């Protein structure tokens, strides 16, 4: 059916007769119908969201399990304590390795020098 045939068919159908009261009440009737029908929010379940949550939870459990089994924090703290003890030992040895030189006829040359 082309546009001309459609227009001819629409013009051939008679317009329903309505009273003046109907057209006056029409806007109020439409507002009443709009208030009467509740809006329906359709939420679709997405498998991707559930999959992402599942992956996140499983990775979190895996990391917690690895931390509990291997205890890397305990190993790291042990290494830090060993390094601290080494640094304290070296700092304590500095006064034994250095000495103060005295002034001579040419003036002060070095105030601190390594022992040979």
Helices and strands as residue ranges (DSSP letters): H 3-12, H 20-36, H 47-70, H 72-97, E 98-100, E 112-114
